């Protein structure tokens, strides 16, 4: 770098932007952070402006320090030493008008290269006997074998010291192989028994879950066969998936827990669910997130006694966990603290989240009624208007405590049947009976319960679901005329 005086002489006649750049390179001169060596666009953001939320750390606070260290501490010249491979010969050419002695002979290290390996293999395959002296009658045909390349540097040969780990393990007999050699008859018997056990378990599982059974009875629309080539319908596995879901419902039971909760009541639970629906609508979350959050609340209240002040924290933590499980971009923890009106701290939210996951066993693959409803609606090929009405009935049932102990697949089937009856389209068809696995008699009590729930006079504290489905986006299905219990069947 040139001295300060020399640099000032050079830059005296410069009146352009390069003069500013040269002055900034002087380490002895104070640098103004507002002077930039490069012109900046008018709409580009300022680096000195503090960012409200940063992903990792806030780099704007150290901006001035970084510039000072770059100016005050000149960079040292970096010397790079060229690496010379041992197999490469480097010969320096003598300069002109110089008589130099010939360079000494290079010392050749014993390095196995590809050329040496090829020469060894070539010499090994040929014999020292001349063709004229060899006896043609006694010579046996030589089998030509193709050699596989093990790496980019070496090739396999009989005398090579290089081999892969797979080859070493293949050559070396394992303890399991030695045991099998010692007792071959017993190993065969054990293998036959294990094979029989595996096949028995597989058959039992297939029978239990009805896997692979795509045989549709007469008079039933084969929805999966019609969409067999559609990769988005997953018709090859849809029947098996929902049979597995119905079998898995037994692993997530929820009992009648309201008597065990000393400080809670059914009305308080309804208020909490109504508030969770408001969260789902405000954050524009998926409906699966809402149903999973309500299910997590019920499972937690069934196992842990909760005070009145902690109930809202349980609901917020359940929605927070469900958002992480179902959402592509879940809301931040500050968003949930904000919607709780600052009633809880971040530490309390994280602690409740960890406690909730421990209680449910970190198992969030819970079958929810909303997934069953979409599957049954597709198979029956109902319109979007009827499906939205069924969604309204099913979402309204989340506030009813009596539906806590009912299976989710049964709730979905009952809400779909009730929407079909309210729209006067059809009853319980053979297609729905086949895909849901429920007959009309199985739905009777649940349909009556749902019809009484939506027929209750509305209350001002529980109007979120009604107002939501009274909008034109949802076809105003909440305004659909109601039916009496006598006209349902």
N, C-alpha and C positions, 0 to 999 in steps of 0.2 A: 504494500500500500504506500502511496506517495506521501511525503511530509505535508504538513498543513500549509507551509508557505508556498511550496511548489504547486500545491493544489489550488491555492488562491490565485496564483499567477495564470494558471491555465484557464480558470473559470471566470476571469475578469471580463472577457469579451463575449461571454455567453449570456444571451438574454432570453433563451427559450426555456422549455420545461426541463431540459437536461441539466441546466444549471442547478435547479433545485435538487435534482437527484444526486449530483456530485457533492453538493453541500451537505446533504444528509448522510453521506458516507464518511464524513469527517468525525472521528471519535471524540475529538476535543471540543466539539461545538454542541451546544444544547439542541436537542431535537424537539421541535414543536409537533405535538401529536395531531394538530389540525392540518399540517402540511402533508400531503400525500404525494408520493412519487408517481402515482398513476391516477389518471382522471377517473372519476367515479360516476356511475350513472345516476340520474336524478331521482329515480324511483327505488334505488337499491336501499336496503335497510342499513341503518347506522350500527356500527359494531359497538359503540359506547353505550348503546341503550340496553338496559338490563332486561333480561328475559324473565317472565313471571314463573314459568315452569320449564325446567330443563330435564332432559332424559338422564344424563349422567352427572355432570357437575356444571357450575356456572363459570364459564371461561371469561366472561366480560370483566370480572373483577381483577383478573391477572393480566389484562391487556397491556396496561402501562408498564408493568414489571417486565413483561416479555420484551417490549420494545427497548427498555433501558438495558437489559442484559445483552440484547443483540448489538446495541451501539457501543456500550462501554467495554464489553469483552470481545476483542477481535478474535475471529476464528483462526485457529492454527492450521497451517497447511497440512493436508493429509497425504501421507506417503503410502502408496500401495505397492507391495512387493508381489511381483508376478510369480505364480506357482508353476513349477516345472515338473512335469510328470517324469517318473523314473524311466519310463520306456521311450521317451522322446529324446532324440539326440539334438543338442544345440551346438552349433559350430559357428564361431565368430569369424567373419571374413577379415583378413588382414588389410590394414590401410595401405594406401598407395605410398610408394617410395619407402617402404619399410620391409626389411628382410627379417622375417620371423622364422624361428625354428618350427618344424612341423609339430602339430599338437600331439601330445601323448595319446596312445591308444586308449579308448574309453573302456572303463571297467564294466563288464557286462554282468549284471546280476542274474541269478538263476530265477527268472520269472517265467511262469508258465503262461504262454499266450495262446491265442487261437491257432496261430501258424504252427507252433511246436506240437500242439495236441493233434493237429491234422497230420503232421509228419509222422508222429508216433503211430497213429491209427493206420496210416498208409503203409508204413513199414511192417506193422503187425499183420496186415492182411495178405501180404505177398511173401512167398517162400523164397529161400536162397537157391533152390534147384532150378537149373535152366530148363526151358521147355523141351529141348532135344533130348536131355538125359532123363526126363520124367517118363514114367510108364503110364500111358494113357488108359490101359485097361484097369489098373488098380486105383486110379484117382477117383475119388467120390465127388459128386457135385457139391459145390460150396453154396450154402444158403446166404443170400444177400439180405441183410437186415437194415432197415432204415433207422437212423439214429435221430432221436428227438433232441432239439436244442433246449438246454436247461436254462440258459441265461444269455445275455448279449455278449459275454466274454468267453465262456467255456462251453465245450460240448462233451457229452458223456463218452467215456471210453472205459475199457476194462482196467487200465492202469491209472485212471484219473483219480485225484484225491478229492475232487469236488463232487458233492451230491446234495440234493435237497433234503429237507426235513421229512418230507413225505416218503422219499425213497428209503431213508434210514429207518423210519417207523415201519415200512413195509418189509424190510429185510429182517428187522429185529422182532422176534415173536413176543407177543404180549403175554402177560400172566393169564389173561382170559383164554388165549389160544392154547397155552400149555395145559390149563385145566381141562379144556375141551378134548385135547389129545389124550390126557390121562384117563378121563372117564367119558368116552364118546357116547356110550349107550345111555348113561344117565342124563347127559346134556341133551340128547335127542328127545328123551321123555319130558324133560323140563321145558324144552322149546315147544313141544306139542301142547303141554298144559297151558303155557302162557298164551299161545296162539288161540287156544280154545277159550281162555278167560277173556282175552281182548275181543274176540268175536261175540262172546256172550254179552259183554258190556255194551258193545256197539249195537247189537240187536235190541237189547233192552232200552237203550237210549233212543233208538229209532222208533221203537214201538211207543215209548212214553211221550215223545215230542211229535210223533207222526211226521217224521222227516221224509222228504221226498215223495209224499203222497199228493200228487197233483191230479188225481182222478176226480173229475167233477161229475156228479150225478146228472141224470136227465132233467131237463127243465131249468138248469142253472147256467148262468152266463159264465163262461170260463174267461175271466178278466186277464189272468196271467198269460194264457195262451194267445190272446189277441194282441198283447203287448210283449210277446216273447223276444222280439228283436230290438226292442227299445231298451238301451242300456241304462237310461235314467229311471226306469220302472223297477229294475232288478227283479224281473219276473221269475228268474230261475231260483231265487232264494226267498222271495217275499213270503210265501206260505210257511216256510221253515222258520223265518225270522219271527213272525207273529205267533206262531205256535210256541216258540221259545219264550217270547215275551209273556204269554199267558201262563206258562209254567213257572216263570220267574216271579210272578206276582206273589206267590206264596212266601217268598223270602223277605218281603217288606210288609209285614202286617202292622196295622195300626189299631189299637184297642180303644175302648171307651175310657178315655183318660180324664175327662172333665171332673169326675168325682175326686180324683187324686190331686188335682190342682186346687189348692185351698184359696188362692188369691185371684183365680181367674173364673170366667163364666163364658157361656156360649156367645153372649152379646159382645164381649170383649174380643173374642176370636173373630167374629164377623166384622167388627171394626178394623181389626188388623188385616184381614184378607182384602177388604175394600181399599185400605191404604196401599197394599201391595199391588193391586190392580192399577191404582193411580201411578205408582212408580213405573210399572210396565208401560203405561201410556205416555208418561212424561219423558222417559229415556228411550222410547221407541224400541223396546226390547221384543224379542220373539215371544210368542205365546207359550212355547215349550219352557222358556225360562220362568214364566209365571207359575205354571203348573208344577214344575220341579221345586220352586221355592216354597209353595204351599205344602207340598208333600214333605219337604224337609222340616218345616215348622211342626207339622203333625207328628212326625216321627220323633222329633226332639221333645215335644211336650208329653209324648207318651212314655218317655224314659226319664225325664228330668223335671223336677218341680221348679217352677219359675215364678218370680214375684211379678207384681203388676208393673213395676218400673222397668223391668228387664224384658217385657214382652215385645216392645217395639224394637229393641236391640236384636232379639232373636229373629224377627221378621226381616230386618235390614241385613243381617248377616246371612240369612238363608237366600235372599235375593242376590247378595254379593257372590256367594258360592255358586249359585245357579247361573249367574252371568258368566263366570269364568268357565263353566262347563259347556254352555250352549252358545254363547255369543262369540262372534268373530272379533269384535273390539269391545270388551266389557267396560263399563263405566269405572272411573277411578274411585278409590275409597273416600276421597274428599267429597265426591258427588253424593254418596250415601250419607255421609256425616252432615252435609248441607241440607239434604231433604229431611233429616231427623231434627232439624232446627237447632243444631248444636247441643243436643241433649247428651251426647256421648262423645268420648274422645277417640282418637285413632287407636290408642293402645287397647281400649275396651272393645273396639270393633274387631281388632286382630285376635284378641284373646277369645272372643265369642266365636269367631270363625274357626279357630283351632279346636275349641271345645265341641262345636257342632260336627265337625268332621270326625272327631274321635267317637262321638256318640253313634253316628250312622256307620262307623267302621270304614270310612273313606270310600264307600261304595255308592257312587252317584249314578250308576246305570239303572235307574229305577224306571219301570214301565209306567208311563203316565197316560191318562185317558185321552189326551189330545192326539197322540200318535195313533191310537186305535181308531178314533173317530175319522181321521183322514183316510186311513186304509179302508174302512168299511164304506165310506162315502164314495171312494173311487170304484170299488168293486160293484156297488149298486148303481153307479153312473147317475147320481143325482145332480141337480143344478147347483150353482153357486149360491143362489138365494136360499135353498133349503139347507145347504151345508152351513151357511152363516147363522141361520136360525138355530140349528143344532149346536153350534159353537156358543151362541148366546145362552142357551139352556145349560150347557155344560159348565160355562164360566160362572153363571149365576149359582150353580150348585156348589161352587167352592166355598161360598159363605155359609152354607148350611152344614151344621155340625153333624147331622144325622147321616151324611154321605161319607163320613170319614172311614167307617168300617166296611164300606162297599168296595168291591174290586173295580179297578179302573176300566177294564174291558166291559164290564157290565154297565157301568155308568155311561160309557160312550154309546153302547148299543141302545140303552133306554132313551138317551137324549136324541138319537137319530130317529128312533121310532116315533117319539113325541113330535118331532118337527115334521115328519111325513104326515102324521094325523092332523096337525094344525094347518098344514098347507093343503090338506085333502087330496093328496097325490096317490098314496097307496098305503097298504099295511105292512106287515112283516112278511116279506117275500121269501121264497126258497133260497134265493141267492144270498140274502142277508143271513138267513139261518145257517147256511153252509159256511160262509166266511167268518161269521162271529162265533159260531158254535153254541148259540143260545136259542132256545125256543121261545115262543111268545109267553108261555106260562112262567118262564124264568125272569122275564122282564116286568111282570105285572106290578109287583110291589115297588120296584124302583121307579117305574113310570108314574105311578100315583104320587110318590114322594116328590118327584121333580115338578109335576104339574101343580101340586099344592104350593111349592116353593115360589114359582113364578106368578102364581095367582094371588099371593099375599098383597095387601095394600102397600104401596111403596113408602119407605121411610126416608126422611131427609138426610140422615146420616149414612145411608147405604144406597146412594144414587149413582155411583161411579159406573157400574156395569150397565145400568139402564140408559144413562146418558151416552155412554160409549156406543151402544148398539142402536141408539135412536138416530144416529147420524146417517146421512145419505151414502157414505162410503160403505157402510154395513147394511145397506138396503132398508134401513129403518125397521129391522126385524123385531125390535123390542115393542113395536106398536101392533104386532100381529094379534088378531082376536084370539082370546083364550077359549079353551074347551072345558066342559065339565067332566067329572070323572066317569059319568055314565056314557059319554060319547067317545071315550078313548078306545074301547075294545068292541 
